[in-house]
């Protein structure tokens, strides 16, 4: 079974971080049929298709040499084709460095022209430092987003060859240093066309024996390994904390570490696949009627969040299938898609076509209680992975699985209790077992012991946190999590945030907000923060090592927030205050920008005017 990366505690962990203690790497697949690129540079010529972007790149003495002139220059070169599942290996040697913090990196997903954004696996010359190895993103805006750090077993230094490798499966990646696995991540955000590359910063580095191997997609069956855990499968999204089968629920599941997002698809009167569990829209929307009697346009007008929480989720819609496919594309969570039966071949064809047209066959497992739906799906696409849902076990689950060509046989927990030994039988037949719907820790523990491949739960965030505490205990590492602000929280003007963290088995804990030291309990006025994403990092240190957890929140512009700025204690000329409040009521953001900027320092304090103008301009740009 697969060893999962640590995610922190509870439902609030935003990004999976450092893996458990290093394990000896398994031998890579090197069959020539799987190797898609090999470069040894013995002919001293840059291979065709390799594209220098920045810095100096040349082939000398049988090695590719890249030179970055300064610590501000990311010298880079791109190569290869776009791959979803692959292993890239290279022998790397630092020739000269400006200091031990300078680095070389393998670009895991970079536009062929080297433009932003891109993701890299980084190695510093001082590789035994806490951040000697990293997974990181250069964002579209030119900022660094470091999602994972680890120390290497030895120092890379200068003049020494280091064999580095990174195995990538979609958004998941494993860092291998001289044959030892040192770090995993599931935070990569993959593009539709990104290629591979090399990057050098503040150093000169040389490269040899570069091999790129195409890998099979990750199996649904979790490979057998010590400390392995079942996949976390979010039932109708993170449905304990957000309205089921909405984009908000799916986003919460993804952010809280779910391996799969489970949802239900049905067909409207005019043949459009939409996401809803019930046959009618009555329970979870303000409308009424059977889905099969409503058009896609009618369903698109329904509000689907207020039934769960009018304050937190107003305006949520019933998603189309294409909405969730776009949402999970290239991210850590795959899609477990239940097709409600009965459906005709034509209706199933539309579902499968939506998946295939986006190139997401490897990101989806289609399941159903209806055997005919699975047969229709197989006819539409023989490559699509299928799962059979069962309330009670069949007389011979293995035979049924072979007859239908299943990747997964997914019984209820009550059904599995009748014959737990069927898990091993199905595994021997190459069929995964995903069990539904289980929300208590005692059952989670029993299912882990049985070796099931996935647990479908309404409490995805809690299961992810429970799994990580188990992983941390095995590794002997302290745990840390950000309790507040909640991962993915959206804050606006007039609000304040209080930093709250949790730790276990830690001797010391440090906190930063946007890279600056902060303290637990620190209160920050949102009016002092820039619009956009902000990052809280908690580092816990104890006898078992160091664990770092990262959580992000966003400051967003709203009409309410703008009004709160004008209601604050700052001196604003009364007539101007009334005029700008009227601008807000009318949502005339262009006029508000003009009023704020034209009266900055003359009736409106300059800092307040700048804040008003920035938020209004952001609202104008988004059309809200």
C-alpha positions as CSV (number, residue, x, y, z in Angstrom):
1,X,0.0,0.0,0.0
2,X,1.1,3.5,-0.7
3,X,2.8,5.7,1.9
4,X,0.9,8.9,2.2
5,X,2.5,12.3,2.8
6,X,1.8,14.2,6.0
7,X,-0.9,16.8,5.8
8,X,-1.0,18.2,9.4
9,X,-4.0,17.8,11.7
10,X,-7.7,18.0,11.2
11,X,-9.7,19.6,8.4
12,X,-7.6,22.8,8.2
13,X,-4.3,21.6,6.7
14,X,-3.9,23.3,3.3
15,X,-0.9,21.7,1.7
16,X,0.6,18.2,2.3
17,X,4.2,18.6,3.6
18,X,7.2,16.6,4.4
19,X,7.1,12.8,4.1
20,X,8.2,10.4,6.8
21,X,11.8,9.3,7.3
22,X,13.7,8.4,4.2
23,X,13.1,5.0,2.6
24,X,15.3,3.2,0.2
25,X,14.1,3.8,-3.3
26,X,12.8,1.1,-5.5
27,X,14.6,0.5,-8.8
28,X,13.2,2.7,-11.5
29,X,11.6,1.3,-14.6
30,X,14.2,1.5,-17.3
31,X,12.9,-0.7,-20.1
32,X,13.7,1.0,-23.4
33,X,10.1,0.9,-24.4
34,X,9.3,3.2,-21.5
35,X,12.2,5.6,-21.9
36,X,11.1,8.6,-23.9
37,X,14.3,10.7,-23.6
38,X,17.9,9.9,-23.0
39,X,20.7,12.5,-23.2
40,X,24.4,11.8,-22.3
41,X,25.9,14.7,-24.3
42,X,28.8,12.6,-25.4
43,X,28.8,14.2,-28.9
44,X,29.2,17.6,-27.3
45,X,26.1,19.0,-29.1
46,X,23.0,20.3,-27.6
47,X,20.2,17.8,-28.5
48,X,17.5,18.9,-30.9
49,X,14.5,20.4,-29.2
50,X,16.4,21.6,-26.2
51,X,15.6,25.3,-25.7
52,X,17.9,27.7,-23.7
53,X,15.7,30.4,-22.2
54,X,17.9,32.5,-19.8
55,X,21.5,32.4,-18.6
56,X,24.3,30.6,-20.5
57,X,23.9,27.0,-21.7
58,X,26.6,24.9,-23.5
59,X,27.7,21.3,-23.9
60,X,31.3,20.8,-22.9
61,X,33.4,17.7,-22.2
62,X,30.3,15.5,-22.5
63,X,28.2,17.5,-20.0
64,X,25.5,20.1,-20.3
65,X,26.7,23.2,-18.4
66,X,24.3,25.9,-17.2
67,X,25.5,29.2,-15.8
68,X,23.5,31.8,-13.8
69,X,25.2,35.1,-13.5
70,X,23.6,36.1,-10.2
71,X,21.3,35.1,-7.4
72,X,18.5,37.0,-9.1
73,X,18.8,35.1,-12.4
74,X,17.0,31.8,-12.9
75,X,19.0,30.4,-15.9
76,X,16.8,27.8,-17.5
77,X,16.5,25.4,-20.4
78,X,13.4,23.4,-21.4
79,X,13.2,20.0,-23.1
80,X,11.0,17.0,-23.7
81,X,7.3,16.5,-24.1
82,X,4.4,16.9,-21.8
83,X,3.8,13.9,-19.6
84,X,1.4,13.2,-16.7
85,X,3.2,10.2,-15.2
86,X,7.0,10.1,-15.5
87,X,10.4,9.7,-13.8
88,X,13.2,12.2,-14.6
89,X,16.7,11.4,-13.6
90,X,19.9,13.3,-13.9
91,X,23.5,13.4,-12.6
92,X,24.1,16.9,-11.3
93,X,27.3,18.6,-10.3
94,X,27.8,22.1,-8.9
95,X,30.9,23.5,-10.5
96,X,30.9,26.9,-8.8
97,X,28.5,28.6,-6.5
98,X,28.1,32.1,-5.0
99,X,27.1,30.6,-1.6
100,X,25.7,27.4,-0.2
101,X,22.1,28.6,-0.6
102,X,22.4,28.7,-4.4
103,X,20.7,25.9,-6.2
104,X,20.0,23.7,-9.2
105,X,16.5,22.4,-10.0
106,X,14.7,20.0,-12.3
107,X,11.6,21.8,-13.8
108,X,8.7,19.4,-13.5
109,X,6.1,21.5,-15.3
110,X,7.3,24.5,-17.3
111,X,6.0,26.2,-20.4
112,X,8.2,25.4,-23.3
113,X,9.1,29.1,-23.6
114,X,10.2,29.2,-20.0
115,X,7.5,31.7,-19.0
116,X,5.8,31.6,-15.6
117,X,4.3,29.8,-13.8
118,X,6.5,26.8,-13.3
119,X,7.2,24.0,-10.7
120,X,10.6,22.7,-9.8
121,X,12.4,20.2,-7.5
122,X,15.3,22.1,-6.1
123,X,18.7,21.1,-4.6
124,X,20.9,23.6,-2.8
125,X,24.6,23.1,-2.6
126,X,24.1,23.0,1.1
127,X,21.6,20.2,0.7
128,X,21.7,19.0,4.3
129,X,20.1,22.3,5.4
130,X,16.4,22.1,6.5
131,X,15.5,23.5,3.1
132,X,18.3,21.8,1.2
133,X,15.7,20.2,-1.0
134,X,12.4,21.8,-2.0
135,X,9.4,21.5,-4.1
136,X,8.4,25.0,-5.2
137,X,6.4,27.1,-7.7
138,X,7.4,30.3,-9.4
139,X,4.0,31.9,-9.6
140,X,2.6,33.8,-12.6
141,X,3.2,37.0,-10.6
142,X,6.9,36.2,-10.1
143,X,6.7,35.1,-6.4
144,X,8.0,31.9,-4.9
145,X,5.5,29.4,-3.4
146,X,7.6,26.8,-1.5
147,X,5.3,24.0,-0.6
148,X,7.7,21.4,0.7
149,X,11.2,21.3,2.2
150,X,13.6,18.5,3.4
151,X,17.2,17.9,4.2
152,X,19.3,15.5,2.1
153,X,21.3,12.7,3.6
154,X,24.6,14.3,2.4
155,X,25.8,17.6,1.2
156,X,25.9,18.2,-2.5
157,X,28.7,20.7,-2.3
158,X,30.8,21.4,-5.4
159,X,32.7,19.1,-7.7
160,X,30.6,16.0,-6.6
161,X,28.2,14.1,-8.8
162,X,24.7,13.6,-7.3
163,X,22.2,11.4,-8.9
164,X,18.8,13.0,-8.5
165,X,15.4,11.7,-9.6
166,X,11.8,12.8,-9.3
167,X,8.9,10.6,-9.9
168,X,5.7,12.4,-10.9
169,X,2.1,11.2,-11.0
170,X,-0.1,14.1,-11.9
171,X,0.1,16.4,-8.9
172,X,2.1,14.0,-6.8
173,X,5.8,13.8,-6.8
174,X,8.6,12.0,-4.9
175,X,12.2,13.4,-4.5
176,X,15.0,10.8,-4.7
177,X,18.5,11.8,-3.7
178,X,21.3,9.3,-4.6
179,X,18.8,6.5,-4.5
180,X,17.0,7.5,-1.2
181,X,13.5,8.9,-1.1
182,X,13.5,12.0,1.0
183,X,10.3,13.9,0.3
184,X,6.9,13.6,-1.3
185,X,4.3,16.2,-2.2
186,X,0.8,16.3,-3.7
187,X,0.8,20.1,-4.1
188,X,1.9,20.3,-7.8
189,X,-0.4,22.2,-10.0
190,X,0.0,20.7,-13.5
191,X,-0.7,22.5,-16.7
192,X,-2.0,21.0,-19.9
193,X,1.2,21.4,-21.9
194,X,4.1,22.0,-19.5
195,X,7.4,20.3,-20.3
196,X,10.6,19.5,-18.4
197,X,13.6,21.7,-17.8
198,X,16.6,22.6,-15.8
199,X,17.1,25.7,-13.7
200,X,20.3,27.2,-12.1
201,X,20.4,30.0,-9.7
202,X,23.6,31.9,-8.6
203,X,25.8,29.0,-9.7
204,X,27.3,27.0,-12.5
205,X,26.1,23.4,-12.7
206,X,26.7,20.6,-15.1
207,X,24.4,17.7,-16.0
208,X,24.9,14.3,-17.5
209,X,22.9,11.0,-18.2
210,X,19.5,12.6,-18.2
211,X,16.8,9.9,-18.6
212,X,13.0,10.5,-18.8
213,X,10.8,7.4,-18.4
214,X,7.1,7.3,-19.0
215,X,5.3,5.7,-16.0
216,X,2.0,4.0,-15.8
217,X,-0.7,6.0,-14.0
218,X,-0.9,5.4,-10.2
219,X,-2.8,2.2,-9.6
220,X,-6.2,2.3,-7.9
221,X,-4.9,-0.5,-5.7
222,X,-2.6,1.1,-3.1
223,X,0.8,-0.7,-3.4
224,X,1.7,-2.8,-0.3
225,X,4.2,-1.0,1.9
226,X,4.8,-0.4,5.6
227,X,2.8,2.4,7.0
228,X,0.5,2.6,4.0
229,X,-3.0,4.0,4.4
230,X,-6.3,3.9,2.4
231,X,-7.1,6.8,0.1
232,X,-9.3,9.5,1.5
233,X,-12.4,9.8,-0.6
234,X,-14.6,12.9,0.0
235,X,-18.3,11.8,-0.3
236,X,-20.1,14.4,-2.4
237,X,-17.1,16.7,-1.7
238,X,-16.2,17.7,1.9
239,X,-19.9,17.4,2.7
240,X,-19.6,17.7,6.5
241,X,-18.3,21.2,6.1
242,X,-19.8,22.5,2.9
243,X,-23.0,22.0,0.8
244,X,-22.8,18.6,-0.9
245,X,-22.0,18.3,-4.6
246,X,-21.1,22.0,-5.0
247,X,-17.8,23.5,-6.1
248,X,-17.3,24.8,-2.6
249,X,-17.5,21.2,-1.2
250,X,-15.1,19.9,-3.9
251,X,-12.6,22.8,-3.2
252,X,-12.7,22.1,0.5
253,X,-12.0,18.4,-0.1
254,X,-9.1,19.2,-2.4
255,X,-7.6,21.7,0.1
256,X,-8.0,19.4,3.0
257,X,-6.1,16.6,1.4
258,X,-8.6,14.2,-0.2
259,X,-7.1,11.8,-2.6
260,X,-10.4,11.5,-4.5
261,X,-13.5,13.7,-4.7
262,X,-16.7,11.6,-5.1
263,X,-19.8,13.0,-6.7
264,X,-23.0,12.0,-8.5
265,X,-23.9,12.7,-12.1
266,X,-27.4,12.7,-13.7
267,X,-28.8,13.8,-17.0
268,X,-31.2,16.7,-17.6
269,X,-34.1,16.7,-19.9
270,X,-32.0,18.2,-22.7
271,X,-29.1,15.7,-22.1
272,X,-26.7,17.7,-20.0
273,X,-24.7,15.9,-17.2
274,X,-25.1,17.7,-13.9
275,X,-24.0,16.9,-10.4
276,X,-26.7,16.0,-7.8
277,X,-27.3,13.0,-5.6
278,X,-31.1,13.0,-5.4
279,X,-33.4,12.4,-8.4
280,X,-35.1,15.8,-7.6
281,X,-33.7,19.2,-6.9
282,X,-36.0,19.7,-3.9
283,X,-33.7,18.9,-0.9
284,X,-30.6,20.9,-1.8
285,X,-31.9,23.8,-3.9
286,X,-34.6,26.4,-3.7
287,X,-36.3,24.7,-6.7
288,X,-38.5,21.7,-7.2
289,X,-38.8,18.9,-9.8
290,X,-37.1,15.8,-11.1
291,X,-33.8,16.4,-12.8
292,X,-35.0,14.4,-15.9
293,X,-37.8,16.9,-16.3
294,X,-35.7,20.1,-16.1
295,X,-33.3,21.6,-18.6
296,X,-29.7,22.4,-17.9
297,X,-30.6,26.1,-18.1
298,X,-33.3,25.8,-15.5
299,X,-31.0,23.9,-13.2
300,X,-28.2,26.4,-13.7
301,X,-30.4,29.1,-12.2
302,X,-30.9,27.2,-8.9
303,X,-29.2,28.2,-5.7
304,X,-27.6,25.2,-3.9
305,X,-25.8,26.5,-0.8
306,X,-28.2,28.3,1.5
307,X,-29.9,25.1,2.6
308,X,-26.6,24.2,4.3
309,X,-25.6,27.7,5.5
310,X,-27.2,30.9,4.2
311,X,-24.4,32.9,5.8
312,X,-21.5,30.9,4.6
313,X,-22.6,29.5,1.2
314,X,-25.1,31.8,-0.5
315,X,-25.0,31.7,-4.3
316,X,-23.6,28.2,-4.8
317,X,-24.9,26.6,-8.0
318,X,-25.6,23.0,-9.1
319,X,-22.4,22.3,-11.1
320,X,-22.3,20.8,-14.5
321,X,-19.9,17.8,-14.9
322,X,-17.5,20.0,-16.9
323,X,-17.3,22.3,-13.9
324,X,-15.8,19.7,-11.6
325,X,-13.6,18.2,-14.3
326,X,-12.1,21.7,-14.8
327,X,-11.8,22.1,-11.0
328,X,-9.8,18.9,-10.4
329,X,-7.7,19.1,-13.6
330,X,-4.0,18.7,-12.8
331,X,-4.6,18.8,-9.0
332,X,-3.9,16.3,-6.2
333,X,-7.5,14.9,-6.0
334,X,-8.9,12.6,-8.6
335,X,-12.6,12.2,-9.4
336,X,-14.7,9.3,-8.3
337,X,-17.7,9.8,-10.5
338,X,-20.9,7.9,-9.7
339,X,-23.3,7.7,-12.7
340,X,-26.9,7.3,-11.4
341,X,-28.8,4.7,-13.3
342,X,-30.6,3.9,-15.4
343,X,-28.9,5.9,-18.1
344,X,-29.0,5.2,-21.8
345,X,-25.9,4.5,-24.0
346,X,-26.3,8.1,-25.4
347,X,-26.4,9.6,-21.9
348,X,-23.4,7.7,-20.7
349,X,-21.6,8.6,-24.0
350,X,-22.0,12.3,-23.1
351,X,-20.5,11.8,-19.7
352,X,-17.5,9.9,-21.1
353,X,-17.1,12.4,-24.0
354,X,-16.8,15.3,-21.4
355,X,-14.0,13.3,-19.7
356,X,-12.2,12.3,-22.9
357,X,-12.4,15.8,-24.5
358,X,-10.5,17.3,-21.6
359,X,-7.8,14.5,-21.7
360,X,-8.8,13.5,-18.1
361,X,-9.4,9.7,-18.5
362,X,-6.5,9.0,-16.1
363,X,-8.0,11.4,-13.5
364,X,-11.4,9.8,-13.3
365,X,-12.8,6.5,-12.0
366,X,-16.4,6.0,-13.1
367,X,-18.6,3.9,-10.8
368,X,-22.3,2.9,-10.6
369,X,-24.7,0.6,-8.9
370,X,-26.1,-0.1,-12.4
371,X,-24.2,-2.8,-14.3
372,X,-25.6,-1.5,-17.6
373,X,-24.1,1.9,-17.0
374,X,-20.7,0.3,-16.6
375,X,-21.2,-1.7,-19.9
376,X,-22.2,1.5,-21.7
377,X,-19.1,3.3,-20.3
378,X,-16.8,0.4,-21.4
379,X,-18.3,0.7,-24.9
380,X,-17.7,4.4,-24.9
381,X,-14.1,4.2,-23.8
382,X,-12.3,0.9,-23.1
383,X,-9.5,2.8,-21.3
384,X,-11.8,4.4,-18.6
385,X,-11.4,2.8,-15.2
386,X,-14.7,1.4,-13.8
387,X,-16.0,0.6,-10.3
388,X,-19.1,-1.3,-9.2
389,X,-21.0,0.0,-6.2
390,X,-22.7,-2.6,-4.0
391,X,-24.8,-2.4,-0.8
392,X,-24.3,-6.1,-0.2
393,X,-21.6,-8.4,-1.6
394,X,-22.2,-10.4,-4.7
395,X,-22.0,-14.2,-4.3
396,X,-18.7,-14.0,-6.2
397,X,-17.2,-10.5,-6.3
398,X,-14.1,-11.6,-8.1
399,X,-16.0,-13.2,-10.9
400,X,-18.3,-10.2,-11.3
401,X,-15.2,-7.9,-11.3
402,X,-13.6,-9.9,-14.0
403,X,-16.7,-10.1,-16.1
404,X,-17.2,-6.3,-16.0
405,X,-13.4,-5.5,-16.3
406,X,-13.5,-3.5,-13.0
407,X,-10.7,-1.5,-11.5
408,X,-12.6,-1.3,-8.2
409,X,-15.3,-3.1,-6.3
410,X,-16.9,-0.7,-3.9
411,X,-19.1,-2.2,-1.2
412,X,-20.9,-0.6,1.7
413,X,-19.1,-1.0,5.1
414,X,-22.1,-3.1,6.3
415,X,-21.8,-5.3,3.2
416,X,-18.0,-5.8,3.6
417,X,-18.5,-6.9,7.3
418,X,-20.2,-10.0,6.0
419,X,-17.0,-11.3,4.4
420,X,-13.9,-9.1,5.2
421,X,-11.7,-11.7,3.5
422,X,-13.0,-10.6,0.1
423,X,-10.5,-7.7,0.2
424,X,-7.6,-10.0,-0.1
425,X,-9.3,-12.1,-2.8
426,X,-10.1,-9.0,-4.9
427,X,-6.5,-7.7,-4.5
428,X,-5.2,-11.0,-5.8
429,X,-7.4,-10.4,-8.8
430,X,-6.0,-6.9,-9.3
431,X,-9.2,-5.2,-8.1
432,X,-9.2,-2.3,-5.6
433,X,-11.8,-2.0,-2.7
434,X,-13.2,1.4,-1.8
435,X,-15.7,1.2,1.0
436,X,-18.7,3.6,1.6
437,X,-19.7,5.7,3.6
438,X,-17.7,5.6,6.9
439,X,-17.4,8.5,9.3
440,X,-16.1,7.1,12.6
441,X,-12.5,6.5,13.7
442,X,-13.1,2.9,15.0
443,X,-14.3,1.9,11.6
444,X,-11.5,3.8,9.9
445,X,-9.0,1.8,12.0
446,X,-10.6,-1.5,11.1
447,X,-10.6,-0.7,7.4
448,X,-7.0,0.3,7.6
449,X,-6.2,-3.1,9.2
450,X,-8.2,-4.9,6.4
451,X,-6.0,-3.1,3.8
452,X,-8.8,-1.5,1.8
453,X,-7.7,0.9,-0.9
454,X,-10.1,3.8,-0.1
455,X,-12.5,5.1,2.5
456,X,-15.5,7.1,1.2
457,X,-16.5,9.5,4.0
458,X,-18.5,12.7,4.7
459,X,-15.6,13.8,6.9
460,X,-12.7,13.9,4.5
461,X,-10.7,16.5,6.3
462,X,-11.0,14.6,9.6
463,X,-10.0,11.4,8.0
464,X,-7.0,13.1,6.4
465,X,-5.9,14.5,9.7
466,X,-6.5,11.1,11.5
467,X,-4.4,9.4,8.8
468,X,-1.6,11.9,9.2
469,X,-1.4,11.6,13.0
470,X,-0.9,7.9,12.4
471,X,1.8,8.6,9.8
472,X,3.5,11.1,12.1
473,X,3.4,8.6,15.0
474,X,5.1,6.0,12.8
475,X,7.8,8.5,11.8
476,X,8.3,9.8,15.4
477,X,7.8,13.3,14.2
478,X,6.0,16.2,15.9
479,X,2.8,17.4,14.3
480,X,1.6,20.9,13.7
481,X,-1.4,22.5,12.1
482,X,-3.0,25.9,11.5
483,X,-6.4,26.1,13.2
484,X,-7.1,29.8,12.3
485,X,-7.5,31.3,9.8
486,X,-9.0,28.2,8.2
487,X,-7.2,26.9,5.1
488,X,-8.6,28.6,2.1
489,X,-10.5,31.2,4.2
490,X,-11.6,34.4,2.4
491,X,-11.4,37.5,4.5
492,X,-12.4,41.1,3.7
493,X,-11.9,44.6,5.1
494,X,-13.3,45.3,8.5
495,X,-12.4,41.8,9.8
496,X,-9.5,40.7,11.9
497,X,-7.8,37.4,12.1
498,X,-6.3,35.7,15.1
499,X,-3.5,33.2,14.5
500,X,-4.2,29.8,16.2
501,X,-2.1,26.7,15.8
502,X,-2.1,23.2,17.3
503,X,0.9,20.9,17.9
504,X,1.8,17.5,19.3
505,X,5.1,16.1,20.5
506,X,6.8,19.4,19.8
507,X,9.4,21.1,22.0
508,X,9.2,24.4,20.2
509,X,6.9,26.0,17.6
510,X,7.5,29.0,15.3
511,X,5.0,30.8,13.2
512,X,5.4,33.2,10.3
513,X,2.8,35.2,8.4
514,X,3.9,36.0,4.8
515,X,7.5,35.2,5.8
516,X,7.6,37.5,8.9
517,X,7.7,36.2,12.4
518,X,4.3,36.0,14.1
519,X,2.9,34.6,17.3
520,X,0.1,32.4,18.2
521,X,-2.8,34.5,19.3
522,X,-1.5,37.5,17.3
523,X,-4.4,39.6,16.0
524,X,-4.0,41.2,12.6
525,X,-6.4,43.8,11.1
526,X,-7.3,42.7,7.6
527,X,-7.3,46.4,6.6
528,X,-3.5,46.2,6.9
529,X,-3.1,43.3,4.4
530,X,-2.9,43.4,0.6
531,X,-5.5,41.8,-1.5
532,X,-4.6,38.3,-2.6
533,X,-3.1,35.2,-1.0
534,X,-1.3,35.2,2.3
535,X,0.6,32.3,3.9
536,X,0.9,31.1,7.4
537,X,3.8,28.6,8.1
538,X,4.0,26.7,11.4
539,X,7.2,24.8,12.2
540,X,7.2,22.3,15.1
541,X,10.5,20.9,16.3
542,X,10.9,17.9,18.7
543,X,12.9,14.8,19.4
544,X,11.5,13.2,16.2
545,X,12.6,16.0,13.9
546,X,10.9,19.0,12.4
547,X,7.5,19.3,10.7
548,X,6.4,22.3,8.8
549,X,2.8,23.0,7.8
550,X,1.6,25.7,5.4
551,X,-1.8,27.2,5.2
552,X,-3.1,29.9,3.0
553,X,-6.0,32.4,3.1
554,X,-7.1,35.2,0.8
555,X,-8.0,38.8,1.3
556,X,-10.8,39.6,-1.2
557,X,-12.5,42.9,-2.1
558,X,-16.2,43.2,-1.3
559,X,-18.8,45.9,-1.1
560,X,-19.3,45.2,2.6
561,X,-15.5,45.5,3.1
562,X,-15.4,48.9,1.3
563,X,-18.2,50.2,3.4
564,X,-16.5,49.1,6.6
565,X,-13.4,51.1,5.6
566,X,-15.5,54.3,5.3
567,X,-17.2,53.5,8.6
568,X,-13.9,53.4,10.4
569,X,-12.3,56.0,12.7
570,X,-10.4,57.8,10.0
571,X,-11.4,61.4,9.3
572,X,-13.3,61.6,6.0
573,X,-15.1,64.7,4.7
574,X,-18.8,63.9,5.4
575,X,-19.9,64.8,1.8
576,X,-17.2,62.6,0.4
577,X,-18.1,59.8,2.7
578,X,-21.7,59.9,1.5
579,X,-20.7,60.1,-2.1
580,X,-18.4,57.1,-1.9
581,X,-21.0,55.1,0.1
582,X,-23.4,55.8,-2.7
583,X,-20.8,54.6,-5.2
584,X,-20.6,51.3,-3.2
585,X,-24.4,51.0,-3.1
586,X,-24.6,51.4,-6.9
587,X,-21.5,49.2,-7.3
588,X,-20.0,51.9,-9.5
589,X,-16.4,50.9,-8.9
590,X,-14.9,53.1,-11.6
591,X,-16.5,56.2,-9.9
592,X,-15.3,55.0,-6.5
593,X,-11.7,54.7,-7.9
594,X,-12.0,58.3,-9.3
595,X,-13.5,59.7,-6.1
596,X,-10.9,58.1,-3.8
597,X,-7.8,59.0,-6.0
598,X,-9.0,62.5,-6.8
599,X,-9.5,63.4,-3.1
600,X,-6.5,61.6,-1.7
601,X,-5.1,63.9,1.0
602,X,-7.9,66.3,0.4
603,X,-10.9,65.1,2.3
604,X,-9.8,61.4,2.4
605,X,-6.5,60.3,4.2
606,X,-4.0,59.1,1.6
607,X,-3.6,55.5,3.0
608,X,-7.4,55.1,3.1
609,X,-7.8,56.5,-0.4
610,X,-5.2,54.1,-1.7
611,X,-6.9,51.1,-0.1
612,X,-10.4,52.1,-1.3
613,X,-9.1,52.6,-4.9
614,X,-7.2,49.3,-4.9
615,X,-10.2,47.3,-3.7
616,X,-12.6,49.1,-6.1
617,X,-10.2,48.6,-9.0
618,X,-10.1,44.8,-8.2
619,X,-13.9,44.6,-8.1
620,X,-14.0,46.5,-11.4
621,X,-11.6,44.0,-13.0
622,X,-13.7,41.0,-11.8
623,X,-17.0,42.5,-12.9
624,X,-18.5,42.0,-9.4
